[in-house]
Amino acid sequence: MLGLSTAMQISTAKESDRDGVIALWEACELTRPWNDPAADYRLAMANETSAILLAHIEGELVASVMTGFDGHRGWVYYLAVAPASRKRGLGRTMMEAAEQWLRERKAPKIQLMVRDDNDTAIGFYKALGYDVQPVVTIGRRLD
């Protein structure tokens, strides 16, 4: 097991990182049958208003976060910490990296979506100072 005392490197993902990142997302149970993670990865890589940030310790991918700025607010997706590397502050570190990326682009606010039954994630974000917003998300599949 790797600890945070070991030097952690945060970098922006490259196309060559795709398979490892998607494997991490799958290990963290972030993928869903109706979302194609490879398509999400490609879209983030092709767009200057988004990035996938990665954390490596001793060359091992241990965390990722996808972030983007739509011109009005920043968004976070696919925050993932390898199961064996949890409870060491990596999630907080990746959120700080996403926040910094968004600050550099002058995003005034950061938002993310969490399934309403995911109490663990909601508690994590609340501990970081995020609040549940008084909004309802309404959507429709286009496929």
Backbone as CSV, one residue per row, in Angstrom:
resi,resn,N_x,N_y,N_z,CA_x,CA_y,CA_z,C_x,C_y,C_z
1,MET,0.830,-1.177,0.000,0.000,0.000,0.000,0.875,1.241,0.000
2,LEU,0.446,2.219,-0.772,1.223,3.440,-0.881,0.647,4.507,0.031
3,GLY,1.488,5.242,0.705,1.032,6.313,1.576,1.292,7.669,0.950
4,LEU,0.662,8.700,1.505,0.883,10.048,0.987,2.274,10.553,1.329
5,SER,2.988,9.874,2.221,4.355,10.286,2.504,5.242,10.056,1.283
6,THR,4.805,9.173,0.409,5.514,8.940,-0.846,5.156,10.076,-1.790
7,ALA,6.119,10.561,-2.562,5.881,11.694,-3.448,4.772,11.385,-4.447
8,MET,3.768,12.244,-4.435,2.660,12.105,-5.371,2.840,13.120,-6.486
9,GLN,2.603,12.684,-7.694,2.691,13.547,-8.867,1.293,13.734,-9.433
10,ILE,0.875,14.978,-9.625,-0.400,15.265,-10.285,-0.080,15.808,-11.660
11,SER,-0.740,15.252,-12.666,-0.502,15.665,-14.050,-1.817,15.646,-14.811
12,THR,-1.774,16.221,-15.996,-2.927,16.191,-16.894,-2.836,14.928,-17.732
13,ALA,-3.953,14.257,-17.871,-3.985,12.996,-18.616,-3.638,13.203,-20.081
14,LYS,-3.099,12.142,-20.655,-2.814,12.082,-22.093,-3.637,10.945,-22.678
15,GLU,-3.701,10.896,-23.989,-4.440,9.817,-24.646,-3.904,8.453,-24.217
16,SER,-2.612,8.355,-24.036,-2.009,7.067,-23.669,-2.405,6.595,-22.265
17,ASP,-2.992,7.475,-21.467,-3.439,7.111,-20.119,-4.840,6.502,-20.105
18,ARG,-5.537,6.567,-21.243,-6.966,6.246,-21.293,-7.328,4.896,-20.667
19,ASP,-6.688,3.830,-21.086,-7.082,2.505,-20.596,-6.922,2.389,-19.080
20,GLY,-5.835,2.918,-18.555,-5.619,2.866,-17.110,-6.622,3.699,-16.338
21,VAL,-6.964,4.861,-16.880,-7.940,5.728,-16.215,-9.316,5.070,-16.219
22,ILE,-9.715,4.540,-17.359,-11.023,3.877,-17.426,-11.060,2.664,-16.497
23,ALA,-9.968,1.937,-16.403,-9.909,0.808,-15.460,-10.086,1.302,-14.022
24,LEU,-9.496,2.448,-13.694,-9.670,3.037,-12.364,-11.132,3.403,-12.138
25,TRP,-11.754,4.066,-13.127,-13.172,4.426,-12.994,-14.029,3.190,-12.776
26,GLU,-13.717,2.128,-13.501,-14.485,0.882,-13.344,-14.258,0.271,-11.961
27,ALA,-13.024,0.286,-11.483,-12.722,-0.251,-10.151,-13.451,0.530,-9.060
28,CYS,-13.702,1.804,-9.331,-14.401,2.667,-8.374,-15.909,2.682,-8.602
29,GLU,-16.369,1.862,-9.536,-17.796,1.733,-9.855,-18.425,3.056,-10.282
30,LEU,-17.685,3.837,-11.060,-18.190,5.117,-11.559,-18.844,5.008,-12.925
31,THR,-18.600,3.932,-13.629,-19.161,3.798,-14.975,-20.574,3.228,-14.886
32,ARG,-21.373,3.586,-15.879,-22.750,3.119,-15.977,-22.997,2.640,-17.394
33,PRO,-23.891,1.677,-17.587,-24.134,1.132,-18.934,-24.557,2.190,-19.952
34,TRP,-25.221,3.231,-19.512,-25.711,4.252,-20.438,-24.682,5.341,-20.733
35,ASN,-23.544,5.313,-20.079,-22.460,6.259,-20.353,-21.254,5.489,-20.862
36,ASP,-20.683,5.953,-21.937,-19.487,5.333,-22.508,-18.267,6.057,-21.952
37,PRO,-17.533,5.460,-21.011,-16.397,6.161,-20.418,-15.316,6.512,-21.434
38,ALA,-15.127,5.687,-22.462,-14.128,6.010,-23.491,-14.543,7.258,-24.257
39,ALA,-15.832,7.404,-24.536,-16.318,8.610,-25.221,-16.163,9.829,-24.315
40,ASP,-16.465,9.676,-23.020,-16.275,10.782,-22.076,-14.810,11.201,-22.036
41,TYR,-13.925,10.222,-22.018,-12.484,10.492,-21.981,-12.060,11.251,-23.237
42,ARG,-12.471,10.745,-24.394,-12.097,11.398,-25.661,-12.606,12.831,-25.720
43,LEU,-13.839,13.054,-25.301,-14.410,14.396,-25.327,-13.628,15.342,-24.417
44,ALA,-13.293,14.882,-23.231,-12.511,15.722,-22.318,-11.141,16.038,-22.897
45,MET,-10.529,15.065,-23.537,-9.196,15.271,-24.110,-9.228,16.229,-25.303
46,ALA,-10.343,16.263,-26.026,-10.441,17.060,-27.254,-10.874,18.495,-26.999
47,ASN,-11.156,18.843,-25.764,-11.758,20.129,-25.471,-10.874,20.918,-24.507
48,GLU,-10.546,22.148,-24.855,-9.693,22.979,-23.994,-10.396,23.423,-22.721
49,THR,-11.715,23.279,-22.669,-12.454,23.695,-21.479,-12.632,22.558,-20.477
50,SER,-11.913,21.472,-20.687,-11.977,20.359,-19.742,-10.609,19.706,-19.613
51,ALA,-10.461,18.955,-18.540,-9.202,18.240,-18.306,-9.473,17.039,-17.419
52,ILE,-8.622,16.061,-17.535,-8.614,14.933,-16.613,-7.281,15.007,-15.882
53,LEU,-7.355,15.150,-14.578,-6.157,15.251,-13.752,-5.903,13.901,-13.096
54,LEU,-4.646,13.517,-13.063,-4.261,12.211,-12.541,-3.268,12.355,-11.401
55,ALA,-3.349,11.437,-10.450,-2.358,11.356,-9.377,-1.661,10.010,-9.481
56,HIS,-0.342,10.068,-9.477,0.485,8.857,-9.493,1.377,8.866,-8.255
57,ILE,1.544,7.708,-7.665,2.516,7.511,-6.593,3.397,6.355,-7.031
58,GLU,4.688,6.620,-7.083,5.668,5.617,-7.533,5.243,4.990,-8.859
59,GLY,4.744,5.834,-9.757,4.361,5.380,-11.090,3.008,4.711,-11.185
60,GLU,2.340,4.511,-10.065,1.035,3.845,-10.056,-0.083,4.887,-10.052
61,LEU,-1.049,4.735,-10.966,-2.216,5.612,-10.999,-3.075,5.321,-9.775
62,VAL,-3.275,6.335,-8.933,-4.037,6.130,-7.705,-5.304,6.971,-7.632
63,ALA,-5.422,8.004,-8.484,-6.612,8.853,-8.425,-6.762,9.652,-9.709
64,SER,-8.001,10.060,-9.959,-8.277,10.927,-11.106,-9.467,11.814,-10.790
65,VAL,-9.578,12.880,-11.543,-10.766,13.727,-11.521,-10.884,14.380,-12.892
66,MET,-12.104,14.417,-13.419,-12.377,15.129,-14.664,-13.036,16.448,-14.277
67,THR,-12.590,17.526,-14.882,-13.163,18.826,-14.584,-13.384,19.593,-15.874
68,GLY,-14.320,20.511,-15.835,-14.613,21.311,-17.015,-15.251,22.626,-16.619
69,PHE,-15.182,23.583,-17.520,-15.748,24.917,-17.302,-16.646,25.242,-18.477
70,ASP,-17.936,25.434,-18.206,-18.894,25.686,-19.282,-19.084,27.169,-19.580
71,GLY,-18.291,28.023,-18.946,-18.409,29.459,-19.139,-19.191,30.137,-18.027
72,HIS,-19.956,29.364,-17.280,-20.732,29.896,-16.161,-20.313,29.282,-14.834
73,ARG,-19.977,28.005,-14.874,-19.595,27.310,-13.648,-18.654,26.167,-13.984
74,GLY,-17.907,25.769,-12.985,-17.044,24.610,-13.145,-17.787,23.353,-12.742
75,TRP,-17.395,22.251,-13.357,-18.017,20.960,-13.075,-16.942,19.930,-12.752
76,VAL,-17.306,18.979,-11.912,-16.415,17.871,-11.572,-17.143,16.569,-11.873
77,TYR,-16.411,15.654,-12.501,-16.920,14.325,-12.824,-15.819,13.308,-12.514
78,TYR,-16.207,12.079,-12.374,-15.262,10.959,-12.281,-14.157,11.163,-11.236
79,LEU,-14.508,11.687,-10.070,-13.519,11.692,-8.988,-13.343,10.240,-8.555
80,ALA,-12.144,9.731,-8.700,-11.879,8.321,-8.410,-10.592,8.190,-7.613
81,VAL,-10.656,7.395,-6.572,-9.465,7.029,-5.804,-9.432,5.506,-5.757
82,ALA,-8.314,4.945,-6.157,-8.179,3.486,-6.164,-8.585,2.928,-4.801
83,PRO,-9.380,1.873,-4.782,-9.849,1.326,-3.504,-8.733,1.084,-2.481
84,ALA,-7.588,0.609,-2.906,-6.485,0.335,-1.975,-5.798,1.600,-1.476
85,SER,-6.128,2.755,-2.071,-5.462,4.009,-1.703,-6.393,4.990,-1.002
86,ARG,-7.550,4.546,-0.588,-8.530,5.437,0.040,-8.182,5.735,1.491
87,LYS,-8.830,6.776,1.994,-8.690,7.211,3.394,-7.306,7.778,3.683
88,ARG,-6.684,8.372,2.657,-5.360,8.984,2.834,-5.328,10.426,2.354
89,GLY,-6.488,10.989,2.023,-6.530,12.379,1.586,-6.416,12.582,0.090
90,LEU,-6.382,11.502,-0.684,-6.244,11.651,-2.138,-7.473,12.293,-2.770
91,GLY,-8.661,11.961,-2.282,-9.873,12.584,-2.820,-9.855,14.083,-2.600
92,ARG,-9.489,14.493,-1.399,-9.382,15.922,-1.085,-8.325,16.581,-1.978
93,THR,-7.193,15.935,-2.131,-6.120,16.488,-2.961,-6.573,16.654,-4.405
94,MET,-7.294,15.670,-4.927,-7.764,15.770,-6.312,-8.815,16.863,-6.461
95,MET,-9.680,17.028,-5.466,-10.657,18.120,-5.527,-9.955,19.474,-5.460
96,GLU,-8.916,19.579,-4.656,-8.138,20.823,-4.607,-7.505,21.104,-5.961
97,ALA,-7.004,20.073,-6.627,-6.408,20.246,-7.958,-7.463,20.682,-8.964
98,ALA,-8.658,20.093,-8.899,-9.743,20.491,-9.801,-10.155,21.935,-9.533
99,GLU,-10.255,22.307,-8.265,-10.609,23.683,-7.916,-9.567,24.661,-8.443
100,GLN,-8.300,24.319,-8.309,-7.238,25.188,-8.814,-7.327,25.328,-10.331
101,TRP,-7.549,24.231,-11.037,-7.690,24.257,-12.497,-8.825,25.191,-12.878
102,LEU,-9.933,25.133,-12.148,-11.086,25.987,-12.443,-10.826,27.442,-12.064
103,ARG,-10.147,27.690,-10.948,-9.796,29.071,-10.579,-8.941,29.725,-11.662
104,GLU,-8.008,28.967,-12.206,-7.139,29.502,-13.259,-7.935,29.907,-14.497
105,ARG,-9.126,29.378,-14.658,-9.993,29.697,-15.797,-11.111,30.647,-15.401
106,LYS,-11.017,31.196,-14.185,-11.958,32.194,-13.666,-13.370,31.655,-13.472
107,ALA,-13.503,30.378,-13.194,-14.824,29.819,-12.883,-15.271,30.372,-11.529
108,PRO,-16.470,30.946,-11.450,-16.925,31.534,-10.189,-17.494,30.521,-9.198
109,LYS,-17.814,29.327,-9.677,-18.486,28.339,-8.841,-18.142,26.951,-9.359
110,ILE,-18.180,25.986,-8.466,-17.953,24.597,-8.867,-19.174,23.776,-8.462
111,GLN,-19.584,22.905,-9.346,-20.734,22.045,-9.087,-20.403,20.613,-9.470
112,LEU,-21.151,19.700,-8.925,-21.027,18.295,-9.288,-22.345,17.619,-8.966
113,MET,-22.539,16.477,-9.562,-23.757,15.714,-9.313,-23.394,14.413,-8.615
114,VAL,-24.194,14.073,-7.622,-24.032,12.840,-6.863,-25.412,12.196,-6.776
115,ARG,-25.472,10.912,-6.963,-26.758,10.221,-6.805,-27.274,10.442,-5.384
116,ASP,-28.564,10.704,-5.270,-29.125,11.095,-3.976,-29.055,10.012,-2.905
117,ASP,-28.777,8.774,-3.290,-28.640,7.710,-2.293,-27.179,7.402,-1.948
118,ASN,-26.250,8.200,-2.470,-24.828,7.963,-2.227,-24.374,8.788,-1.016
119,ASP,-24.762,8.314,0.158,-24.467,9.049,1.388,-22.977,9.217,1.637
120,THR,-22.177,8.243,1.234,-20.728,8.335,1.432,-20.164,9.513,0.649
121,ALA,-20.519,9.628,-0.623,-20.014,10.732,-1.447,-20.548,12.068,-0.949
122,ILE,-21.826,12.117,-0.604,-22.400,13.371,-0.108,-21.669,13.811,1.154
123,GLY,-21.411,12.887,2.066,-20.673,13.212,3.285,-19.264,13.693,2.994
124,PHE,-18.607,13.059,2.023,-17.260,13.470,1.626,-17.265,14.917,1.148
125,TYR,-18.171,15.254,0.237,-18.202,16.612,-0.310,-18.605,17.631,0.747
126,LYS,-19.517,17.280,1.629,-19.879,18.194,2.721,-18.668,18.469,3.609
127,ALA,-17.866,17.446,3.874,-16.665,17.625,4.696,-15.662,18.568,4.038
128,LEU,-15.733,18.685,2.708,-14.857,19.610,1.979,-15.448,21.011,1.884
129,GLY,-16.634,21.218,2.446,-17.256,22.535,2.421,-18.287,22.730,1.327
130,TYR,-18.633,21.676,0.633,-19.670,21.757,-0.400,-21.035,21.623,0.261
131,ASP,-22.036,22.278,-0.330,-23.397,22.228,0.180,-24.311,21.583,-0.841
132,VAL,-25.312,20.862,-0.350,-26.363,20.364,-1.230,-27.138,21.589,-1.706
133,GLN,-27.283,21.733,-3.009,-27.923,22.907,-3.598,-29.436,22.694,-3.717
134,PRO,-30.213,23.763,-3.555,-31.668,23.641,-3.642,-32.156,23.675,-5.101
135,VAL,-31.751,22.672,-5.859,-32.150,22.590,-7.267,-32.603,21.165,-7.572
136,VAL,-33.338,21.033,-8.635,-33.740,19.729,-9.137,-33.110,19.578,-10.505
137,THR,-32.475,18.453,-10.749,-31.905,18.184,-12.062,-32.964,17.459,-12.885
138,ILE,-33.251,18.010,-14.044,-34.244,17.428,-14.944,-33.523,17.037,-16.218
139,GLY,-33.763,15.858,-16.711,-33.042,15.402,-17.896,-33.881,14.495,-18.770
140,ARG,-33.332,14.227,-19.924,-33.978,13.333,-20.884,-32.903,12.724,-21.762
141,ARG,-32.972,11.436,-21.996,-32.034,10.754,-22.891,-32.355,11.144,-24.327
142,LEU,-31.330,11.361,-25.127,-31.512,11.734,-26.528,-31.193,10.602,-27.482
143,ASP,-30.864,9.443,-26.975,-30.549,8.318,-27.861,-31.702,7.351,-27.992
